[in-house]
């Protein structure tokens, strides 16, 4: 009977939607169940959201960096949601962002679950689409949009806001109401023999590297952003008057991780410049031969 009762997950009661699941200490095998809505054909009450598994929640959660104190949770939610609607990154009407919580200079936004898509709620596909908002300007800052550190899925190839906006303005990217569909992700062919080292070009200028505090911030941001592709062992950014200045070198645990980084970074637009990403020779990296 307990197994059958799991199918009551999502049942409405006194204006609320009840969650029915195993307790955290349950160690038995997982069971295939349905929600109350799937069993009965009923829809969820307006604005109701069913709790999802921890894995599912991570799939629809995004990290937002470089926020400022005047940005409230409601402002971030509405601004990013409207931006997605503007260029067709949503897959059905309405704001695809259901929640936002702010902590210091960072924020997390949460997008809705696949089961709720049938009742006009959001999906992890929109979370993947929202990665294209990276570098979007808001209140004088450029927001960083990426996966949270606890996300361990495969890298999601995507562009930046500049890329998506340019495609939309040129007519290459259409709204769903104009016959557009899910945003296509680019296919990247890694350059050079496979290695554990990635070389990035066109991300930095000489002016970026002159100030010590700005250099440290760039180093930290690069490490945070590029750690999502695998185990990142080292980040090397040559300073002014050093070999390889304006380039970034990433050392990963494996060549597979390095390839994921190339797939995720190549072709992005950074401050108006298209990023080049390629494998770099491991011996040259060890000798700091960056010419």
C-alpha positions as CSV (number, residue, x, y, z in Angstrom):
1,X,0.0,0.0,0.0
2,X,2.9,2.4,0.7
3,X,4.2,1.8,-2.8
4,X,0.8,2.6,-4.3
5,X,0.5,5.7,-2.1
6,X,3.5,7.2,-3.9
7,X,1.3,7.8,-6.8
8,X,-0.5,10.5,-4.9
9,X,2.4,12.9,-5.2
10,X,1.0,16.2,-6.3
11,X,-2.6,15.7,-5.0
12,X,-4.3,19.1,-4.2
13,X,-5.4,19.6,-0.6
14,X,-6.8,22.8,1.0
15,X,-5.2,25.0,-1.6
16,X,-1.8,23.3,-1.4
17,X,-0.1,20.6,-3.5
18,X,1.1,17.7,-1.3
19,X,4.4,16.0,-1.9
20,X,4.3,12.3,-1.3
21,X,7.7,10.5,-1.4
22,X,10.0,8.1,0.6
23,X,11.7,9.5,3.7
24,X,15.4,10.4,3.3
25,X,16.5,7.3,5.3
26,X,14.8,5.0,2.9
27,X,17.4,2.6,1.4
28,X,15.3,0.3,-0.7
29,X,15.1,0.1,-4.5
30,X,13.6,3.0,-6.5
31,X,10.0,2.4,-7.8
32,X,8.4,3.6,-11.0
33,X,5.5,5.9,-10.0
34,X,3.2,8.5,-11.5
35,X,2.1,11.8,-10.2
36,X,-1.5,12.4,-9.2
37,X,-1.9,14.5,-12.3
38,X,-0.7,11.8,-14.6
39,X,-3.1,9.3,-13.0
40,X,-6.2,11.5,-13.1
41,X,-5.6,13.8,-16.0
42,X,-6.0,16.8,-13.7
43,X,-3.8,19.9,-14.1
44,X,-1.8,21.5,-11.3
45,X,-3.4,24.6,-9.7
46,X,-2.1,27.9,-11.2
47,X,1.5,28.8,-10.0
48,X,1.9,25.4,-8.3
49,X,5.2,23.6,-8.7
50,X,5.9,20.0,-7.8
51,X,9.2,19.3,-6.0
52,X,11.6,17.4,-8.2
53,X,14.5,15.1,-7.4
54,X,17.9,16.6,-6.5
55,X,19.3,15.7,-9.9
56,X,16.3,17.3,-11.7
57,X,16.7,20.5,-9.7
58,X,20.3,20.8,-10.6
59,X,19.4,20.3,-14.3
60,X,17.2,23.4,-14.1
61,X,19.3,25.6,-11.9
62,X,21.7,28.2,-13.3
63,X,24.4,30.3,-11.6
64,X,24.2,34.1,-12.1
65,X,27.4,36.0,-11.3
66,X,28.5,39.6,-11.3
67,X,25.2,40.9,-9.8
68,X,25.2,44.2,-7.9
69,X,23.5,45.1,-4.5
70,X,20.7,47.0,-6.2
71,X,19.6,44.0,-8.2
72,X,16.7,42.4,-6.3
73,X,15.5,38.8,-6.8
74,X,12.4,40.0,-8.6
75,X,14.3,42.3,-10.9
76,X,16.7,39.5,-11.9
77,X,13.9,37.0,-12.5
78,X,11.8,39.4,-14.6
79,X,14.8,40.8,-16.6
80,X,16.3,37.5,-17.5
81,X,12.8,36.0,-18.2
82,X,11.9,38.8,-20.5
83,X,15.2,38.6,-22.3
84,X,14.5,34.9,-23.0
85,X,11.0,35.8,-24.3
86,X,12.5,38.6,-26.4
87,X,14.7,36.3,-28.5
88,X,12.7,33.1,-28.3
89,X,14.8,31.1,-25.8
90,X,11.5,30.0,-24.1
91,X,9.7,27.0,-25.5
92,X,6.2,28.1,-24.4
93,X,4.5,31.3,-23.2
94,X,5.2,33.0,-19.9
95,X,8.3,33.7,-17.8
96,X,10.4,30.4,-17.8
97,X,12.1,31.4,-14.6
98,X,10.2,30.3,-11.5
99,X,12.5,31.4,-8.7
100,X,15.5,33.5,-7.9
101,X,17.6,33.7,-4.7
102,X,20.4,36.2,-4.3
103,X,23.6,35.8,-2.1
104,X,26.2,38.5,-2.2
105,X,27.4,39.0,-5.8
106,X,25.8,35.8,-7.1
107,X,22.3,34.6,-7.8
108,X,20.7,31.3,-8.7
109,X,17.6,31.0,-10.9
110,X,15.5,27.9,-11.1
111,X,13.5,26.8,-14.1
112,X,10.6,24.4,-14.2
113,X,10.4,20.7,-14.6
114,X,9.6,18.6,-17.7
115,X,6.4,17.0,-16.2
116,X,5.0,20.4,-15.7
117,X,5.5,21.4,-19.3
118,X,2.2,19.7,-20.1
119,X,0.5,22.2,-17.8
120,X,2.3,25.2,-19.3
121,X,5.3,25.0,-16.9
122,X,9.0,25.0,-17.8
123,X,11.7,22.4,-18.7
124,X,15.4,21.9,-18.3
125,X,15.7,22.6,-22.0
126,X,15.0,26.2,-21.2
127,X,17.8,26.1,-18.6
128,X,20.1,25.0,-21.4
129,X,18.7,27.8,-23.6
130,X,19.2,30.4,-20.9
131,X,23.0,29.7,-20.9
132,X,22.9,31.9,-24.0
133,X,22.2,34.9,-21.8
134,X,25.8,34.9,-20.6
135,X,27.3,38.4,-20.7
136,X,23.9,40.1,-21.0
137,X,24.2,43.7,-19.8
138,X,22.0,44.7,-16.8
139,X,22.2,47.9,-14.7
140,X,25.7,48.7,-15.8
141,X,27.1,45.1,-15.3
142,X,27.5,42.1,-17.5
143,X,25.9,39.1,-15.9
144,X,27.7,35.7,-16.0
145,X,25.3,32.9,-16.6
146,X,26.4,29.3,-16.2
147,X,25.8,25.9,-14.5
148,X,26.3,25.7,-10.8
149,X,29.4,24.0,-9.4
150,X,27.4,21.0,-8.2
151,X,26.2,20.3,-11.8
152,X,28.1,17.2,-13.1
153,X,26.3,16.7,-16.5
154,X,28.0,17.1,-19.9
155,X,28.9,20.6,-21.0
156,X,26.2,22.4,-22.9
157,X,27.5,24.2,-26.0
158,X,26.0,27.7,-26.2
159,X,26.7,31.2,-27.3
160,X,26.7,34.5,-25.4
161,X,24.0,37.2,-25.4
162,X,25.9,39.0,-28.2
163,X,25.7,35.9,-30.4
164,X,22.0,35.3,-29.8
165,X,21.0,38.9,-30.2
166,X,22.9,39.2,-33.5
167,X,21.2,36.1,-34.8
168,X,17.8,37.4,-33.7
169,X,18.4,40.8,-35.3
170,X,19.5,39.2,-38.6
171,X,16.5,37.0,-38.7
172,X,18.5,33.8,-38.3
173,X,16.9,33.1,-34.9
174,X,13.1,33.2,-34.9
175,X,10.6,33.3,-32.1
176,X,8.4,30.2,-31.6
177,X,5.4,32.2,-32.8
178,X,7.4,32.9,-36.0
179,X,8.1,29.2,-36.6
180,X,11.3,29.0,-34.6
181,X,12.2,26.0,-32.5
182,X,14.6,25.0,-29.8
183,X,17.9,26.9,-30.0
184,X,20.5,24.8,-31.8
185,X,23.8,24.3,-30.1
186,X,27.0,24.6,-32.3
187,X,29.2,21.7,-33.2
188,X,32.9,22.3,-32.6
189,X,35.8,20.5,-34.1
190,X,38.8,20.6,-31.7
191,X,42.0,22.0,-33.3
192,X,45.3,20.2,-33.0
193,X,46.3,16.8,-31.5
194,X,44.4,15.9,-28.3
195,X,46.0,16.9,-25.0
196,X,45.1,18.0,-21.5
197,X,45.9,21.6,-22.2
198,X,43.5,24.1,-23.8
199,X,44.7,27.4,-25.3
200,X,42.1,30.3,-25.5
201,X,42.6,33.4,-27.6
202,X,40.7,36.6,-28.1
203,X,39.4,36.8,-24.5
204,X,41.8,39.4,-23.2
205,X,43.5,42.6,-24.1
206,X,46.7,44.1,-22.8
207,X,44.7,46.6,-20.8
208,X,42.9,43.8,-19.0
209,X,46.3,42.5,-17.6
210,X,47.8,45.8,-16.3
211,X,45.9,46.1,-13.0
212,X,46.8,43.5,-10.3
213,X,43.3,43.4,-8.9
214,X,41.6,43.0,-12.3
215,X,44.1,40.3,-13.2
216,X,43.2,38.4,-10.0
217,X,39.5,38.8,-10.8
218,X,40.0,37.5,-14.3
219,X,42.0,34.5,-13.0
220,X,39.2,33.7,-10.5
221,X,36.4,34.1,-13.0
222,X,38.2,31.9,-15.5
223,X,38.7,29.2,-13.0
224,X,35.1,29.3,-11.9
225,X,33.7,29.3,-15.4
226,X,36.1,26.6,-16.8
227,X,35.8,24.2,-13.9
228,X,32.3,23.2,-15.1
229,X,33.9,21.2,-17.9
230,X,35.9,18.8,-15.8
231,X,38.7,18.7,-13.2
232,X,40.7,21.8,-13.8
233,X,44.3,21.6,-12.4
234,X,45.7,24.9,-13.4
235,X,44.9,28.2,-15.1
236,X,47.8,30.2,-16.6
237,X,47.3,33.8,-17.8
238,X,50.6,35.4,-18.9
239,X,51.1,39.0,-17.8
240,X,52.3,41.9,-19.9
241,X,55.8,41.4,-21.3
242,X,55.5,37.6,-20.8
243,X,55.3,35.0,-23.6
244,X,51.7,34.3,-24.7
245,X,50.3,37.6,-23.3
246,X,46.5,37.9,-23.9
247,X,46.1,34.1,-24.1
248,X,44.7,31.8,-21.5
249,X,45.9,28.3,-20.9
250,X,43.9,25.7,-19.0
251,X,45.3,22.4,-17.7
252,X,42.7,19.6,-17.2
253,X,43.0,16.2,-15.5
254,X,42.3,14.5,-18.9
255,X,42.1,15.2,-22.6
256,X,38.4,14.4,-22.5
257,X,37.9,17.2,-20.0
258,X,39.9,19.5,-22.3
259,X,37.8,18.6,-25.3
260,X,34.6,19.4,-23.2
261,X,36.1,22.8,-22.5
262,X,36.8,23.4,-26.2
263,X,33.3,22.3,-27.1
264,X,31.8,24.7,-24.5
265,X,34.1,27.7,-25.2
266,X,35.0,27.8,-28.8
267,X,33.0,30.3,-30.8
268,X,31.6,32.2,-27.8
269,X,31.7,36.0,-28.0
270,X,33.7,37.8,-25.2
271,X,33.5,41.6,-25.1
272,X,32.7,41.6,-28.8
273,X,35.5,39.1,-29.8
274,X,34.9,35.5,-30.9
275,X,36.9,33.1,-28.7
276,X,39.3,30.6,-30.3
277,X,39.8,27.4,-28.4
278,X,42.3,24.7,-29.3
279,X,44.5,21.9,-27.8
280,X,48.0,23.0,-26.7
281,X,51.1,20.8,-26.5
282,X,51.6,19.5,-23.0
283,X,55.5,19.6,-23.1
284,X,55.4,23.3,-24.2
285,X,52.9,24.0,-21.4
286,X,55.2,22.4,-18.8
287,X,58.1,24.5,-20.1
288,X,56.0,27.6,-20.3
289,X,56.8,27.9,-24.0
290,X,53.8,30.0,-25.0
291,X,55.2,31.7,-28.2
